[in-house]
Amino acid sequence: MRRVDMVIVGAGVVGLAVAAELSASLAGKAIVVMERHNKFGQETSSRNSEVIHAGMYYSAGSFKARLCVEGNRRLYRFCEAWGIPHERLGKLIIARTAEEVPVLESILNQGLANGVNDLELLEAGQVRQLEPHVAAVAAVFSPSTGIIDSHALMSRLEYLARHRGAMFAYRHEVTMVEQSGTGYRVTYRGPGGQSDRIYCDWLINCAGLGADKIPAWLGMDVEQAGYRIYPCKGEYFGVSNAKSGLVRRLVYPPPLPELKGLGIHATKALDGRLRFGPSTFYVQDFDYSVDEGHAREFYQAIKSYLPFIDFADLQPDIAGIRPKIQGPGNSVRDFVVRHEVEHGLAGLINLIGIESPGLTSSLSLAGLVVDMIEKG
């Protein structure tokens, strides 16, 4: 049975970032990334708004707040260093009525507490100057929010990891993990359907929608630990190029209660296209189709702040599924990033519930994993 220093399960943006960071910081270590799909980023990492978030929504001191604020700065530097397409568009979080203004003030204060120091509260006239076609009585303006080509980011991270010696095993699905001595025995199904095993000293769980399986295989009670994944689907609808040009920045309504989602917002692609989403509803199956029947829900939400949108403008776009660790009706949960020593699983690092702002936080999450391993 082959032995390596580290196995990373999952080649989404977080797994790729971890591979790139580990291969740079711990040169000479044998690192293998195992991914069940035939290429990187086939699930949550490539089915999202591709937004570089600023970090104003999350509780002060939480992983989401700390890693998003740090990740925002790291990601912009990475994009500039490696030529990753991105744009610092800025974002407006709007109040559609006077009753929503206190929500904006709360977001502004939370952002300041988190270290997001460039936020500005705008009055209606100032909003009109920035976005004449947006209906709002006030807004929080976040100039450091932007958009990124997530595929180009992942491609560069994979290249860096390979260049530094990491090995990638695509079409290798992990089917079981067991403790073995001071490390872990990882059983996987290869491209031809054959089963084989690999042994590692460190196991880094970046498996996204399947991340709760690994601790369960190792005997952890995932319900008690709060590691159960509740898949949550979000759909997007797009509009024609003619109307895409009427909005230049990202436009968000106030977030949903308990941060279940950030509301059906207007986001821009790097090619200028305008699309709306994501919606938020829990699912059992991983179905990435968009239900055209949901267009009415989108229209009603969008019309409240973009009155130029007509129902006939909306066309199905993409859908994604987020690995939430709070079930329906439960309070928002922070990222799980934990070296499981207290569970008797030294060498296992779990990254579970990495939804938004996971893309923004990917580089800072990778740095945190390196710190855990160096201390371990």
Buried (B, 14 or more C-beta within 10 A) or exposed (E): EEEBBBBBBBBBBBBBBBBBBBBBBBEEBBBBBBBBBEBBBBBBBBBBBBBBBBBBBBBEEBBBBBBBBBBBBBBBEBBEEEEBBBBEBBBBBBBBEEEBBEBBEBBBEBBEBBBBEEBEBBEBEBBBEBBEBBBBBBBBBBBBBBBBBBBBBBBBBBEBBBEBBBBBBBBBBBBBBEBEEEBBBBBBBEEEEEEEBBBBBBBBBBBBBBBBBBBBBBEBEBEEBBBBBBBBBBBBBBBEEEBBEBBBBBBBBBBEEEBBBBBBBBBBBBEEBBBBBBBBBBEEEEEEEBEEEBBEBBBEBBBBBBEBBEEEBBEBBBBBBBBBBBEEEEEBBBBBBBBBEEBEBBBBBBBBBBBBBBBBBBBBBBBBBBEBBEEE
